[in-house]
Amino acid sequence: MKAPTLSIDIPAQIAENNISIEVNGVKNQKVYINDVEVGIIGTEGTLVIRLPLNMGENSFSITLTTL
C-alpha cells in the first residue's frame, strides 16, 4: 500500500479565512480532520478539503483509514 501524502502550498501570509489542501491516498480511504470524518479518497487517489482558519497559528490532525 502506498503511503498517504499531503499537498499544500502555504503562502507566508494568508488573507482568507480558509485554505484548500489535497490529501493523496488510496481509493476509498476515509479522511478525518481533528477526528471528524470529512470525506473519502476518490478514484483519482485524491481528496481536496477546504479548512477554516483562525487568526494566528492553526494546527490540524489528519488521519486516513481503510474501509
PyMOL Python script that loads the backbone (N, CA, C, O; Angstrom):
from pymol import cmd

cmd.read_pdbstr("""\
ATOM      1  N   MET A   1       0.848  -1.177   0.000  1.00  0.00           N
ATOM      2  CA  MET A   1       0.000   0.000   0.000  1.00  0.00           C
ATOM      3  C   MET A   1       0.891   1.237   0.000  1.00  0.00           C
ATOM      4  O   MET A   1       1.875   1.315   0.735  1.00  0.00           O
ATOM      5  N   LYS A   2       0.525   2.195  -0.837  1.00  0.00           N
ATOM      6  CA  LYS A   2       1.266   3.446  -0.939  1.00  0.00           C
ATOM      7  C   LYS A   2       0.989   4.329   0.276  1.00  0.00           C
ATOM      8  O   LYS A   2      -0.149   4.424   0.735  1.00  0.00           O
ATOM      9  N   ALA A   3       2.028   4.970   0.791  1.00  0.00           N
ATOM     10  CA  ALA A   3       1.862   5.873   1.935  1.00  0.00           C
ATOM     11  C   ALA A   3       1.108   7.126   1.503  1.00  0.00           C
ATOM     12  O   ALA A   3       1.347   7.636   0.409  1.00  0.00           O
ATOM     13  N   PRO A   4       0.198   7.635   2.344  1.00  0.00           N
ATOM     14  CA  PRO A   4      -0.531   8.857   2.006  1.00  0.00           C
ATOM     15  C   PRO A   4       0.395  10.066   2.010  1.00  0.00           C
ATOM     16  O   PRO A   4       1.400  10.089   2.721  1.00  0.00           O
ATOM     17  N   THR A   5       0.049  11.063   1.214  1.00  0.00           N
ATOM     18  CA  THR A   5       0.810  12.309   1.179  1.00  0.00           C
ATOM     19  C   THR A   5      -0.149  13.488   1.265  1.00  0.00           C
ATOM     20  O   THR A   5      -1.350  13.350   1.030  1.00  0.00           O
ATOM     21  N   LEU A   6       0.393  14.631   1.599  1.00  0.00           N
ATOM     22  CA  LEU A   6      -0.380  15.862   1.718  1.00  0.00           C
ATOM     23  C   LEU A   6       0.252  16.899   0.810  1.00  0.00           C
ATOM     24  O   LEU A   6       1.460  17.124   0.877  1.00  0.00           O
ATOM     25  N   SER A   7      -0.541  17.531  -0.034  1.00  0.00           N
ATOM     26  CA  SER A   7      -0.054  18.583  -0.925  1.00  0.00           C
ATOM     27  C   SER A   7      -0.684  19.902  -0.511  1.00  0.00           C
ATOM     28  O   SER A   7      -1.906  20.039  -0.469  1.00  0.00           O
ATOM     29  N   ILE A   8       0.177  20.874  -0.206  1.00  0.00           N
ATOM     30  CA  ILE A   8      -0.331  22.180   0.205  1.00  0.00           C
ATOM     31  C   ILE A   8       0.716  23.235  -0.131  1.00  0.00           C
ATOM     32  O   ILE A   8       1.910  23.022   0.079  1.00  0.00           O
ATOM     33  N   ASP A   9       0.278  24.340  -0.638  1.00  0.00           N
ATOM     34  CA  ASP A   9       1.148  25.461  -0.956  1.00  0.00           C
ATOM     35  C   ASP A   9       0.787  26.585   0.004  1.00  0.00           C
ATOM     36  O   ASP A   9      -0.187  27.306  -0.209  1.00  0.00           O
ATOM     37  N   ILE A  10       1.571  26.728   1.052  1.00  0.00           N
ATOM     38  CA  ILE A  10       1.248  27.698   2.103  1.00  0.00           C
ATOM     39  C   ILE A  10       2.015  28.999   1.870  1.00  0.00           C
ATOM     40  O   ILE A  10       3.243  29.018   1.953  1.00  0.00           O
ATOM     41  N   PRO A  11       1.304  30.072   1.583  1.00  0.00           N
ATOM     42  CA  PRO A  11       1.973  31.365   1.461  1.00  0.00           C
ATOM     43  C   PRO A  11       2.403  31.884   2.832  1.00  0.00           C
ATOM     44  O   PRO A  11       1.906  31.425   3.860  1.00  0.00           O
ATOM     45  N   ALA A  12       3.327  32.839   2.840  1.00  0.00           N
ATOM     46  CA  ALA A  12       3.812  33.402   4.104  1.00  0.00           C
ATOM     47  C   ALA A  12       2.681  34.039   4.899  1.00  0.00           C
ATOM     48  O   ALA A  12       2.643  33.935   6.125  1.00  0.00           O
ATOM     49  N   GLN A  13       1.767  34.693   4.205  1.00  0.00           N
ATOM     50  CA  GLN A  13       0.605  35.294   4.852  1.00  0.00           C
ATOM     51  C   GLN A  13      -0.647  34.897   4.082  1.00  0.00           C
ATOM     52  O   GLN A  13      -0.642  34.829   2.853  1.00  0.00           O
ATOM     53  N   ILE A  14      -1.701  34.640   4.813  1.00  0.00           N
ATOM     54  CA  ILE A  14      -2.969  34.253   4.205  1.00  0.00           C
ATOM     55  C   ILE A  14      -4.011  35.299   4.561  1.00  0.00           C
ATOM     56  O   ILE A  14      -4.230  35.591   5.737  1.00  0.00           O
ATOM     57  N   ALA A  15      -4.648  35.860   3.550  1.00  0.00           N
ATOM     58  CA  ALA A  15      -5.646  36.903   3.783  1.00  0.00           C
ATOM     59  C   ALA A  15      -7.064  36.335   3.858  1.00  0.00           C
ATOM     60  O   ALA A  15      -8.001  37.054   4.207  1.00  0.00           O
ATOM     61  N   GLU A  16      -7.227  35.051   3.533  1.00  0.00           N
ATOM     62  CA  GLU A  16      -8.552  34.445   3.537  1.00  0.00           C
ATOM     63  C   GLU A  16      -8.824  33.737   4.860  1.00  0.00           C
ATOM     64  O   GLU A  16      -7.925  33.556   5.681  1.00  0.00           O
ATOM     65  N   ASN A  17     -10.080  33.342   5.051  1.00  0.00           N
ATOM     66  CA  ASN A  17     -10.474  32.644   6.273  1.00  0.00           C
ATOM     67  C   ASN A  17     -10.401  31.135   6.135  1.00  0.00           C
ATOM     68  O   ASN A  17     -10.814  30.410   7.040  1.00  0.00           O
ATOM     69  N   ASN A  18      -9.872  30.644   4.997  1.00  0.00           N
ATOM     70  CA  ASN A  18      -9.747  29.206   4.803  1.00  0.00           C
ATOM     71  C   ASN A  18      -8.640  28.914   3.798  1.00  0.00           C
ATOM     72  O   ASN A  18      -8.140  29.812   3.121  1.00  0.00           O
ATOM     73  N   ILE A  19      -8.271  27.643   3.715  1.00  0.00           N
ATOM     74  CA  ILE A  19      -7.224  27.202   2.795  1.00  0.00           C
ATOM     75  C   ILE A  19      -7.601  25.822   2.275  1.00  0.00           C
ATOM     76  O   ILE A  19      -8.202  25.026   2.997  1.00  0.00           O
ATOM     77  N   SER A  20      -7.249  25.536   1.027  1.00  0.00           N
ATOM     78  CA  SER A  20      -7.519  24.221   0.446  1.00  0.00           C
ATOM     79  C   SER A  20      -6.266  23.359   0.523  1.00  0.00           C
ATOM     80  O   SER A  20      -5.159  23.825   0.255  1.00  0.00           O
ATOM     81  N   ILE A  21      -6.454  22.099   0.892  1.00  0.00           N
ATOM     82  CA  ILE A  21      -5.361  21.138   0.893  1.00  0.00           C
ATOM     83  C   ILE A  21      -5.791  19.930   0.070  1.00  0.00           C
ATOM     84  O   ILE A  21      -6.982  19.647  -0.067  1.00  0.00           O
ATOM     85  N   GLU A  22      -4.812  19.227  -0.472  1.00  0.00           N
ATOM     86  CA  GLU A  22      -5.082  18.000  -1.219  1.00  0.00           C
ATOM     87  C   GLU A  22      -4.462  16.839  -0.460  1.00  0.00           C
ATOM     88  O   GLU A  22      -3.261  16.828  -0.191  1.00  0.00           O
ATOM     89  N   VAL A  23      -5.289  15.868  -0.117  1.00  0.00           N
ATOM     90  CA  VAL A  23      -4.819  14.660   0.557  1.00  0.00           C
ATOM     91  C   VAL A  23      -4.746  13.563  -0.495  1.00  0.00           C
ATOM     92  O   VAL A  23      -5.724  13.305  -1.197  1.00  0.00           O
ATOM     93  N   ASN A  24      -3.587  12.917  -0.607  1.00  0.00           N
ATOM     94  CA  ASN A  24      -3.383  11.842  -1.574  1.00  0.00           C
ATOM     95  C   ASN A  24      -3.269  10.527  -0.830  1.00  0.00           C
ATOM     96  O   ASN A  24      -2.493  10.409   0.119  1.00  0.00           O
ATOM     97  N   GLY A  25      -4.033   9.544  -1.256  1.00  0.00           N
ATOM     98  CA  GLY A  25      -4.002   8.244  -0.603  1.00  0.00           C
ATOM     99  C   GLY A  25      -4.540   7.177  -1.529  1.00  0.00           C
ATOM    100  O   GLY A  25      -4.450   7.296  -2.751  1.00  0.00           O
ATOM    101  N   VAL A  26      -5.095   6.143  -0.949  1.00  0.00           N
ATOM    102  CA  VAL A  26      -5.639   5.019  -1.687  1.00  0.00           C
ATOM    103  C   VAL A  26      -7.150   5.195  -1.819  1.00  0.00           C
ATOM    104  O   VAL A  26      -7.819   5.618  -0.875  1.00  0.00           O
ATOM    105  N   LYS A  27      -7.677   4.870  -2.990  1.00  0.00           N
ATOM    106  CA  LYS A  27      -9.117   4.971  -3.246  1.00  0.00           C
ATOM    107  C   LYS A  27      -9.908   4.349  -2.102  1.00  0.00           C
ATOM    108  O   LYS A  27      -9.570   3.271  -1.612  1.00  0.00           O
ATOM    109  N   ASN A  28     -10.959   5.035  -1.685  1.00  0.00           N
ATOM    110  CA  ASN A  28     -11.901   4.621  -0.640  1.00  0.00           C
ATOM    111  C   ASN A  28     -11.377   4.749   0.791  1.00  0.00           C
ATOM    112  O   ASN A  28     -12.057   4.311   1.719  1.00  0.00           O
ATOM    113  N   GLN A  29     -10.198   5.330   1.006  1.00  0.00           N
ATOM    114  CA  GLN A  29      -9.769   5.593   2.379  1.00  0.00           C
ATOM    115  C   GLN A  29     -10.597   6.744   2.931  1.00  0.00           C
ATOM    116  O   GLN A  29     -10.870   7.718   2.229  1.00  0.00           O
ATOM    117  N   LYS A  30     -10.992   6.625   4.189  1.00  0.00           N
ATOM    118  CA  LYS A  30     -11.700   7.717   4.861  1.00  0.00           C
ATOM    119  C   LYS A  30     -10.674   8.724   5.368  1.00  0.00           C
ATOM    120  O   LYS A  30      -9.598   8.350   5.834  1.00  0.00           O
ATOM    121  N   VAL A  31     -11.020  10.007   5.271  1.00  0.00           N
ATOM    122  CA  VAL A  31     -10.143  11.082   5.726  1.00  0.00           C
ATOM    123  C   VAL A  31     -10.810  11.778   6.904  1.00  0.00           C
ATOM    124  O   VAL A  31     -11.982  12.150   6.843  1.00  0.00           O
ATOM    125  N   TYR A  32     -10.043  11.946   7.979  1.00  0.00           N
ATOM    126  CA  TYR A  32     -10.524  12.611   9.194  1.00  0.00           C
ATOM    127  C   TYR A  32      -9.651  13.832   9.463  1.00  0.00           C
ATOM    128  O   TYR A  32      -8.427  13.766   9.356  1.00  0.00           O
ATOM    129  N   ILE A  33     -10.287  14.939   9.811  1.00  0.00           N
ATOM    130  CA  ILE A  33      -9.589  16.136  10.274  1.00  0.00           C
ATOM    131  C   ILE A  33     -10.017  16.346  11.716  1.00  0.00           C
ATOM    132  O   ILE A  33     -11.207  16.474  12.005  1.00  0.00           O
ATOM    133  N   ASN A  34      -9.041  16.380  12.624  1.00  0.00           N
ATOM    134  CA  ASN A  34      -9.325  16.536  14.056  1.00  0.00           C
ATOM    135  C   ASN A  34     -10.389  15.540  14.519  1.00  0.00           C
ATOM    136  O   ASN A  34     -11.312  15.898  15.251  1.00  0.00           O
ATOM    137  N   ASP A  35     -10.248  14.283  14.082  1.00  0.00           N
ATOM    138  CA  ASP A  35     -11.121  13.162  14.464  1.00  0.00           C
ATOM    139  C   ASP A  35     -12.549  13.260  13.934  1.00  0.00           C
ATOM    140  O   ASP A  35     -13.429  12.558  14.429  1.00  0.00           O
ATOM    141  N   VAL A  36     -12.802  14.114  12.938  1.00  0.00           N
ATOM    142  CA  VAL A  36     -14.122  14.230  12.314  1.00  0.00           C
ATOM    143  C   VAL A  36     -13.985  13.800  10.849  1.00  0.00           C
ATOM    144  O   VAL A  36     -13.142  14.325  10.121  1.00  0.00           O
ATOM    145  N   GLU A  37     -14.823  12.838  10.420  1.00  0.00           N
ATOM    146  CA  GLU A  37     -14.753  12.382   9.031  1.00  0.00           C
ATOM    147  C   GLU A  37     -15.149  13.519   8.095  1.00  0.00           C
ATOM    148  O   GLU A  37     -16.200  14.138   8.263  1.00  0.00           O
ATOM    149  N   VAL A  38     -14.281  13.791   7.089  1.00  0.00           N
ATOM    150  CA  VAL A  38     -14.540  14.890   6.162  1.00  0.00           C
ATOM    151  C   VAL A  38     -14.691  14.422   4.717  1.00  0.00           C
ATOM    152  O   VAL A  38     -15.045  15.220   3.849  1.00  0.00           O
ATOM    153  N   GLY A  39     -14.431  13.152   4.446  1.00  0.00           N
ATOM    154  CA  GLY A  39     -14.583  12.664   3.081  1.00  0.00           C
ATOM    155  C   GLY A  39     -13.885  11.343   2.863  1.00  0.00           C
ATOM    156  O   GLY A  39     -13.306  10.758   3.778  1.00  0.00           O
ATOM    157  N   ILE A  40     -13.957  10.883   1.605  1.00  0.00           N
ATOM    158  CA  ILE A  40     -13.349   9.617   1.202  1.00  0.00           C
ATOM    159  C   ILE A  40     -12.494   9.880  -0.032  1.00  0.00           C
ATOM    160  O   ILE A  40     -12.907  10.604  -0.937  1.00  0.00           O
ATOM    161  N   ILE A  41     -11.297   9.288  -0.065  1.00  0.00           N
ATOM    162  CA  ILE A  41     -10.402   9.419  -1.210  1.00  0.00           C
ATOM    163  C   ILE A  41     -11.111   8.863  -2.450  1.00  0.00           C
ATOM    164  O   ILE A  41     -11.643   7.754  -2.420  1.00  0.00           O
ATOM    165  N   GLY A  42     -11.116   9.638  -3.536  1.00  0.00           N
ATOM    166  CA  GLY A  42     -11.813   9.245  -4.759  1.00  0.00           C
ATOM    167  C   GLY A  42     -11.002   8.331  -5.658  1.00  0.00           C
ATOM    168  O   GLY A  42      -9.909   7.892  -5.300  1.00  0.00           O
ATOM    169  N   THR A  43     -11.554   8.051  -6.830  1.00  0.00           N
ATOM    170  CA  THR A  43     -10.924   7.127  -7.776  1.00  0.00           C
ATOM    171  C   THR A  43      -9.577   7.626  -8.278  1.00  0.00           C
ATOM    172  O   THR A  43      -8.735   6.823  -8.679  1.00  0.00           O
ATOM    173  N   GLU A  44      -9.361   8.926  -8.264  1.00  0.00           N
ATOM    174  CA  GLU A  44      -8.078   9.503  -8.682  1.00  0.00           C
ATOM    175  C   GLU A  44      -7.028   9.435  -7.577  1.00  0.00           C
ATOM    176  O   GLU A  44      -5.868   9.781  -7.802  1.00  0.00           O
ATOM    177  N   GLY A  45      -7.426   8.989  -6.380  1.00  0.00           N
ATOM    178  CA  GLY A  45      -6.487   8.890  -5.266  1.00  0.00           C
ATOM    179  C   GLY A  45      -6.294  10.188  -4.510  1.00  0.00           C
ATOM    180  O   GLY A  45      -5.323  10.333  -3.768  1.00  0.00           O
ATOM    181  N   THR A  46      -7.223  11.151  -4.689  1.00  0.00           N
ATOM    182  CA  THR A  46      -7.089  12.439  -4.009  1.00  0.00           C
ATOM    183  C   THR A  46      -8.421  12.895  -3.420  1.00  0.00           C
ATOM    184  O   THR A  46      -9.495  12.458  -3.832  1.00  0.00           O
ATOM    185  N   LEU A  47      -8.308  13.779  -2.451  1.00  0.00           N
ATOM    186  CA  LEU A  47      -9.462  14.468  -1.881  1.00  0.00           C
ATOM    187  C   LEU A  47      -9.009  15.880  -1.545  1.00  0.00           C
ATOM    188  O   LEU A  47      -8.029  16.063  -0.823  1.00  0.00           O
ATOM    189  N   VAL A  48      -9.716  16.880  -2.064  1.00  0.00           N
ATOM    190  CA  VAL A  48      -9.406  18.275  -1.755  1.00  0.00           C
ATOM    191  C   VAL A  48     -10.337  18.719  -0.636  1.00  0.00           C
ATOM    192  O   VAL A  48     -11.552  18.535  -0.710  1.00  0.00           O
ATOM    193  N   ILE A  49      -9.749  19.303   0.397  1.00  0.00           N
ATOM    194  CA  ILE A  49     -10.500  19.729   1.577  1.00  0.00           C
ATOM    195  C   ILE A  49     -10.241  21.213   1.805  1.00  0.00           C
ATOM    196  O   ILE A  49      -9.106  21.674   1.688  1.00  0.00           O
ATOM    197  N   ARG A  50     -11.273  21.947   2.124  1.00  0.00           N
ATOM    198  CA  ARG A  50     -11.150  23.369   2.464  1.00  0.00           C
ATOM    199  C   ARG A  50     -11.220  23.479   3.985  1.00  0.00           C
ATOM    200  O   ARG A  50     -12.221  23.111   4.600  1.00  0.00           O
ATOM    201  N   LEU A  51     -10.145  23.988   4.581  1.00  0.00           N
ATOM    202  CA  LEU A  51     -10.052  24.090   6.037  1.00  0.00           C
ATOM    203  C   LEU A  51     -10.268  25.525   6.500  1.00  0.00           C
ATOM    204  O   LEU A  51      -9.712  26.453   5.912  1.00  0.00           O
ATOM    205  N   PRO A  52     -11.071  25.718   7.549  1.00  0.00           N
ATOM    206  CA  PRO A  52     -11.257  27.062   8.101  1.00  0.00           C
ATOM    207  C   PRO A  52     -10.017  27.479   8.892  1.00  0.00           C
ATOM    208  O   PRO A  52      -9.380  26.656   9.550  1.00  0.00           O
ATOM    209  N   LEU A  53      -9.690  28.755   8.817  1.00  0.00           N
ATOM    210  CA  LEU A  53      -8.541  29.292   9.546  1.00  0.00           C
ATOM    211  C   LEU A  53      -8.994  30.339  10.549  1.00  0.00           C
ATOM    212  O   LEU A  53      -9.944  31.085  10.312  1.00  0.00           O
ATOM    213  N   ASN A  54      -8.295  30.377  11.672  1.00  0.00           N
ATOM    214  CA  ASN A  54      -8.496  31.411  12.684  1.00  0.00           C
ATOM    215  C   ASN A  54      -7.304  32.353  12.640  1.00  0.00           C
ATOM    216  O   ASN A  54      -6.268  32.011  12.070  1.00  0.00           O
ATOM    217  N   MET A  55      -7.433  33.508  13.220  1.00  0.00           N
ATOM    218  CA  MET A  55      -6.333  34.452  13.307  1.00  0.00           C
ATOM    219  C   MET A  55      -5.210  33.815  14.116  1.00  0.00           C
ATOM    220  O   MET A  55      -5.459  33.253  15.182  1.00  0.00           O
ATOM    221  N   GLY A  56      -3.988  33.894  13.627  1.00  0.00           N
ATOM    222  CA  GLY A  56      -2.850  33.316  14.341  1.00  0.00           C
ATOM    223  C   GLY A  56      -2.499  31.936  13.815  1.00  0.00           C
ATOM    224  O   GLY A  56      -2.782  31.605  12.664  1.00  0.00           O
ATOM    225  N   GLU A  57      -1.884  31.141  14.667  1.00  0.00           N
ATOM    226  CA  GLU A  57      -1.432  29.804  14.283  1.00  0.00           C
ATOM    227  C   GLU A  57      -2.595  28.816  14.278  1.00  0.00           C
ATOM    228  O   GLU A  57      -3.454  28.853  15.158  1.00  0.00           O
ATOM    229  N   ASN A  58      -2.614  27.939  13.285  1.00  0.00           N
ATOM    230  CA  ASN A  58      -3.650  26.912  13.157  1.00  0.00           C
ATOM    231  C   ASN A  58      -2.973  25.551  13.051  1.00  0.00           C
ATOM    232  O   ASN A  58      -1.958  25.414  12.369  1.00  0.00           O
ATOM    233  N   SER A  59      -3.523  24.558  13.713  1.00  0.00           N
ATOM    234  CA  SER A  59      -2.987  23.201  13.584  1.00  0.00           C
ATOM    235  C   SER A  59      -4.139  22.230  13.351  1.00  0.00           C
ATOM    236  O   SER A  59      -5.247  22.424  13.851  1.00  0.00           O
ATOM    237  N   PHE A  60      -3.854  21.182  12.579  1.00  0.00           N
ATOM    238  CA  PHE A  60      -4.855  20.186  12.229  1.00  0.00           C
ATOM    239  C   PHE A  60      -4.239  18.804  12.334  1.00  0.00           C
ATOM    240  O   PHE A  60      -3.057  18.619  12.043  1.00  0.00           O
ATOM    241  N   SER A  61      -5.036  17.840  12.749  1.00  0.00           N
ATOM    242  CA  SER A  61      -4.637  16.436  12.763  1.00  0.00           C
ATOM    243  C   SER A  61      -5.355  15.752  11.608  1.00  0.00           C
ATOM    244  O   SER A  61      -6.585  15.774  11.545  1.00  0.00           O
ATOM    245  N   ILE A  62      -4.597  15.142  10.688  1.00  0.00           N
ATOM    246  CA  ILE A  62      -5.180  14.479   9.525  1.00  0.00           C
ATOM    247  C   ILE A  62      -4.899  12.989   9.630  1.00  0.00           C
ATOM    248  O   ILE A  62      -3.750  12.572   9.780  1.00  0.00           O
ATOM    249  N   THR A  63      -5.969  12.182   9.549  1.00  0.00           N
ATOM    250  CA  THR A  63      -5.859  10.732   9.664  1.00  0.00           C
ATOM    251  C   THR A  63      -6.574  10.082   8.489  1.00  0.00           C
ATOM    252  O   THR A  63      -7.646  10.532   8.085  1.00  0.00           O
ATOM    253  N   LEU A  64      -5.978   9.013   7.935  1.00  0.00           N
ATOM    254  CA  LEU A  64      -6.611   8.224   6.888  1.00  0.00           C
ATOM    255  C   LEU A  64      -6.815   6.815   7.407  1.00  0.00           C
ATOM    256  O   LEU A  64      -5.930   6.253   8.053  1.00  0.00           O
ATOM    257  N   THR A  65      -7.984   6.237   7.125  1.00  0.00           N
ATOM    258  CA  THR A  65      -8.250   4.850   7.499  1.00  0.00           C
ATOM    259  C   THR A  65      -8.800   4.109   6.288  1.00  0.00           C
ATOM    260  O   THR A  65      -9.422   4.708   5.410  1.00  0.00           O
ATOM    261  N   THR A  66      -8.565   2.815   6.249  1.00  0.00           N
ATOM    262  CA  THR A  66      -9.063   1.980   5.168  1.00  0.00           C
ATOM    263  C   THR A  66     -10.432   1.445   5.535  1.00  0.00           C
ATOM    264  O   THR A  66     -10.661   1.030   6.671  1.00  0.00           O
ATOM    265  N   LEU A  67     -11.347   1.454   4.568  1.00  0.00           N
ATOM    266  CA  LEU A  67     -12.704   0.945   4.796  1.00  0.00           C
ATOM    267  C   LEU A  67     -12.683  -0.546   5.031  1.00  0.00           C
ATOM    268  O   LEU A  67     -13.734  -1.152   5.242  1.00  0.00           O
TER     269      LEU A  67
END
""", "prot")
cmd.dss("prot")
cmd.show_as("cartoon", "prot")
cmd.util.cbc("prot")
cmd.orient("prot")
